């Protein structure tokens, strides 16, 4: 029961901290900062990271559309067997 009370108290505390940060953040309206919320850590104000400065930025779809990964296409592929393909049929019993 104590753990449950502590969890409720902690969530209320984190919610209050987040609310305070948002008030402070919105008051200054600085576009170079953001509120970061991670599990197990109180929300905090942080500098935004410039994604274009990342070493792997050139591999993203934001850099070049040819890097776009289509998950629907990847998941909806169909296996096509050719005449000379070798395969083994296995029966699985439940």
Secondary structure, 3 states (H helix, E strand, C coil): CHHHHHHHHHHHHHHHHHHHHHHHHHHHCCCCEEEECCCCCCCEEEECCCHHHCCCHHHCCCCCHHHCCCHHHHHCCCCCCCCCCCCCCCCCCC
